[in-house]
Amino acid sequence: MKAGKQEMPSFRMARPSDIERLYALEYQEQAYPWSYEILEGTLDSGRHRVGLYEFHEEIVGYFAALSVADEYTLLNLLVSTQYRGRGFGRTMLNKLISMAKAEAETIFLEVRVSNLSAINLYLSVGFVEIGQRRGYYPAKKGREDALLMALPLIKNEKLFSGI
Ligand SMILES: CC(C)(COP(=O)(O)OP(=O)(O)OC[C@H]1O[C@@H](n2cnc3c(N)ncnc32)[C@H](O)[C@@H]1OP(=O)(O)O)[C@@H](O)C(=O)NCCC(=O)NCCS
């Protein structure tokens, strides 16, 4: 069923049984999609937090993060192309941030330097650049650098001094 104009997608944590639909979304939307095995590993792990938004049976987007000690690492954030530019990316990210606040002090992520939509989104919710990784990603021509970004969830003088 297609979403109505005023309808909001509902949130829930992903389940192992979502794998086929998430894999289809990855394959359809990403230039370098996650493999079935990687997805399977994140859905079947006590350390990963995978949340999705859906209209009935249609997945609007999802995020995946790794929770280790007092750190979250955002591994994936994806909104289906037809739903982009409508605030769902920010809604998903804010959901992840509120989840992280319950168990972490900092969220880290890497993003392609060319991915301005995602970088703008991350900056808009308070992430700051803390470094770069040269040639981190495969690219059409050679490799592409990553920006390393972080969002402090509590005051973290050591990590963020000088920023
Ligand atoms: C990045 C992504 C999740 C954003 O989702 P979205 O639902 O389109 O984003 P929103 O509508 O919530 O927009 C939130 C902010 O993101 C930024 N943004 C979104 N699309 C943008 C665009 N085309 N150009 C520049 N900035 C953009 C803006 O800062 C925007 O805030 P604004 O509307 O107040 O200007 C989406 O583009 C996506 O899934 N991309 C492919 C996967 C990906 O690259 N994920 C990030 C991996 S690190």
Ligand as a Chemical Component Dictionary entry (heavy atoms), coordinates in Angstrom:
data_LIG
# 
_chem_comp.id                   LIG 
_chem_comp.type                 NON-POLYMER 
_chem_comp.pdbx_formal_charge   0 
_chem_comp.three_letter_code    LIG 
# 
loop_
_chem_comp_atom.comp_id 
_chem_comp_atom.atom_id 
_chem_comp_atom.alt_atom_id 
_chem_comp_atom.type_symbol 
_chem_comp_atom.charge 
_chem_comp_atom.model_Cartn_x 
_chem_comp_atom.model_Cartn_y 
_chem_comp_atom.model_Cartn_z 
_chem_comp_atom.pdbx_ordinal 
LIG C1  C1  C 0 21.579 11.105 3.357  1  
LIG C2  C2  C 0 20.106 10.690 3.398  2  
LIG C3  C3  C 0 19.879 9.634  4.471  3  
LIG C4  C4  C 0 19.256 11.946 3.721  4  
LIG O1  O1  O 0 17.900 11.533 3.822  5  
LIG P1  P1  P 0 16.685 12.520 3.501  6  
LIG O2  O2  O 0 15.436 11.900 4.028  7  
LIG O3  O3  O 0 16.692 12.889 2.067  8  
LIG O4  O4  O 0 17.092 13.799 4.360  9  
LIG P2  P2  P 0 16.106 14.880 5.001  10 
LIG O5  O5  O 0 14.977 15.154 4.078  11 
LIG O6  O6  O 0 15.771 14.458 6.384  12 
LIG O7  O7  O 0 17.053 16.172 5.038  13 
LIG C5  C5  C 0 17.766 16.494 6.208  14 
LIG C6  C6  C 0 18.962 17.374 5.854  15 
LIG O8  O8  O 0 19.900 16.633 5.061  16 
LIG C7  C7  C 0 20.547 17.541 4.150  17 
LIG N1  N1  N 0 20.185 17.165 2.781  18 
LIG C8  C8  C 0 19.266 16.237 2.411  19 
LIG N2  N2  N 0 19.251 16.134 1.052  20 
LIG C9  C9  C 0 20.151 17.028 0.592  21 
LIG C10 C10 C 0 20.595 17.372 -0.710 22 
LIG N3  N3  N 0 20.087 16.799 -1.819 23 
LIG N4  N4  N 0 21.589 18.295 -0.821 24 
LIG C11 C11 C 0 22.127 18.879 0.260  25 
LIG N5  N5  N 0 21.744 18.588 1.547  26 
LIG C12 C12 C 0 20.765 17.674 1.696  27 
LIG C13 C13 C 0 20.006 18.927 4.481  28 
LIG O9  O9  O 0 20.843 19.476 5.495  29 
LIG C14 C14 C 0 18.640 18.596 5.045  30 
LIG O10 O10 O 0 18.144 19.610 5.882  31 
LIG P3  P3  P 0 17.194 20.789 5.273  32 
LIG O11 O11 O 0 16.054 20.088 4.600  33 
LIG O12 O12 O 0 16.796 21.555 6.490  34 
LIG O13 O13 O 0 18.048 21.539 4.307  35 
LIG C15 C15 C 0 19.647 10.161 1.996  36 
LIG O14 O14 O 0 20.022 11.089 1.017  37 
LIG C16 C16 C 0 20.199 8.799  1.633  38 
LIG O15 O15 O 0 19.639 7.758  1.988  39 
LIG N6  N6  N 0 21.327 8.786  0.877  40 
LIG C17 C17 C 0 21.925 7.514  0.408  41 
LIG C18 C18 C 0 22.566 6.745  1.530  42 
LIG C19 C19 C 0 23.643 7.551  2.211  43 
LIG O16 O16 O 0 24.457 8.199  1.577  44 
LIG N7  N7  N 0 23.669 7.466  3.550  45 
LIG C20 C20 C 0 24.680 8.095  4.376  46 
LIG C21 C21 C 0 25.819 7.125  4.554  47 
LIG S1  S1  S 0 27.100 7.806  5.603  48 
# 
loop_
_chem_comp_bond.comp_id 
_chem_comp_bond.atom_id_1 
_chem_comp_bond.atom_id_2 
_chem_comp_bond.value_order 
_chem_comp_bond.pdbx_ordinal 
LIG C1  C2  SING 1  
LIG C2  C3  SING 2  
LIG C2  C4  SING 3  
LIG C2  C15 SING 4  
LIG C4  O1  SING 5  
LIG O1  P1  SING 6  
LIG P1  O2  DOUB 7  
LIG P1  O3  SING 8  
LIG P1  O4  SING 9  
LIG O4  P2  SING 10 
LIG P2  O5  DOUB 11 
LIG P2  O6  SING 12 
LIG P2  O7  SING 13 
LIG O7  C5  SING 14 
LIG C5  C6  SING 15 
LIG C6  O8  SING 16 
LIG C6  C14 SING 17 
LIG O8  C7  SING 18 
LIG C7  N1  SING 19 
LIG C7  C13 SING 20 
LIG N1  C8  SING 21 
LIG N1  C12 SING 22 
LIG C8  N2  DOUB 23 
LIG N2  C9  SING 24 
LIG C9  C10 SING 25 
LIG C9  C12 DOUB 26 
LIG C10 N3  SING 27 
LIG C10 N4  DOUB 28 
LIG N4  C11 SING 29 
LIG C11 N5  DOUB 30 
LIG N5  C12 SING 31 
LIG C13 O9  SING 32 
LIG C13 C14 SING 33 
LIG C14 O10 SING 34 
LIG O10 P3  SING 35 
LIG P3  O11 DOUB 36 
LIG P3  O12 SING 37 
LIG P3  O13 SING 38 
LIG C15 O14 SING 39 
LIG C15 C16 SING 40 
LIG C16 O15 DOUB 41 
LIG C16 N6  SING 42 
LIG N6  C17 SING 43 
LIG C17 C18 SING 44 
LIG C18 C19 SING 45 
LIG C19 O16 DOUB 46 
LIG C19 N7  SING 47 
LIG N7  C20 SING 48 
LIG C20 C21 SING 49 
LIG C21 S1  SING 50 
# 
